[in-house]
Amino acid sequence: MTRGLSRKETAPERGGLISRPCSCCHRYPVCLSARRPIRSMSGLRVYSTSVTGSREIKSQQSEVTRILDGKRIQYQLVDISQDNALRDEMRALAGNPKATPPQIVNGDQYCGDYELFVEAVEQNTLQEFLKLA
């Protein structure tokens, strides 16, 4: 889901990808003129899962989204539990076949995992870590 904006919507039935409003019809998350999901590979994406038994993963995902929301940084939340292809995409971008959420990507550049994210926050280098600066 696109976060950091005033309007928040979800569409798990469309693979868990939530995008910005369509540029032609300004609808969430399906373009009315093309009748297709809007999928943007640009911008900041946080790969997460809504289905996990791990309290650690849930806690890490919550902390990442809380910090990004608090700093008003816009991002797209990608739920890998909706489609195995999304999980494979996350792992390919991370370069680790066993990577678990949360993983953070900006465009096609891998930023890092939870540990690297927290380290960047503590060192006040979050903008550089997210490749926004």
N, C-alpha and C positions, 0 to 999 in steps of 0.2 A: 504494500500500500504506500502511496506517496504520503510522507510524513512531513511535518513542519509547515503544513498549510492549514488553513482554517477548515477546509472541506476534506473529510476523511471518509472513504468508502472502501469496501472490500469486494472481491469477486473470486472466491475460491473455485467456483465452477469454471473459471477460465484459466486454470493452471496456477492460480495464486499470484499472478502478476497484476499489479495495479499500476496504472500509468497516469501521467498527467492528462488533463482533459484534451480531447481531440482538437486539433487546430482548426478543423473545418466546421464542426458542429458544437464544440465545447461541451461534450457529454463525457461522463465517467462510466465505465472504462471502455465502452464499445463505441466506435465511430458509427453513427447512424447512416451516413451516406455510403459507407463501404461495408457495413454490417460485419465488422471484424474487430477482434480485440486490438487495443492499441498497445504496442510493445516497444518500449524505447530501451536501447542498449546503452544510451548515453546517460551520464549522470551517476550519482552515487547509489549503489545498491547494497543492501544488507541481506545476505542469505540467512534464513532462519527456518525453523520448523514449528508448526503448531501441534505436532504429535510427537511427544517424547516423554519417556519415563524418567529422564534425568533431571533432577533438580538443579544440577550445576549448569546444564545447557539453558534451561529456562531462566535461571538467574542471570547468566551472562547475556542472553538475548535482551532481557529486560533492561539491564544496565546500559547496554549499547544504545538502545532506542531512547532510553530516558536522557542520556547525555546528549545525543543528537537533537532530540526535541528541545531540551533545555537551552542548547546553543542555537536553536532555530536553523539548523542545517537541514535542508531538504534532502530526502532520500527515498528510495523505493524499497519496500520490504518484499522480498521474494520468498515465498513459502515452498520449500523443497519437498514437503510431504505431499504436495498435490500432484507431483509428476516426477518420475525417476529421471527424466531427461534434465530437469532443473538441478537435481542432486549431482548428476554427472557433470553438468556445466560448472557448478560450483567447485567441484573437485578438480576439474581440468584447469580452471582459472587459478586455483590455489596451488596447483602443481603437486597435489598430494592425494592419492587414491583413497585415503582414509580420513580426509578432512571432515570435521563436524562443524555445524553452525555454532556461533555466528561467524561468517566470513564476510569481509568487506571489500568491495570492488568499486572503482571509479572508471566508468566507460569500459574499456577492455584491459585496464591496468589493475592488477591485484594489489590491494593495500595491505591486508593482513588479517589476522585472526583476533580473537578477544584479548589475548595477552599483549600483543603488539598495540592494540587499540588503547588499553589501559595504560601501558607505558607511555604512549604519546600524550595522553591526557595528563598524566602526572608530570611529564616534562614540558608541558605547555607547547607541544609541537603537533597538535591535532590537525591543523590546517595542512601542514606539510605531509603528515601521514595519510590524510584523505586525498592528497594530490589536488587540493583546492587552491593552493598558493603557488 
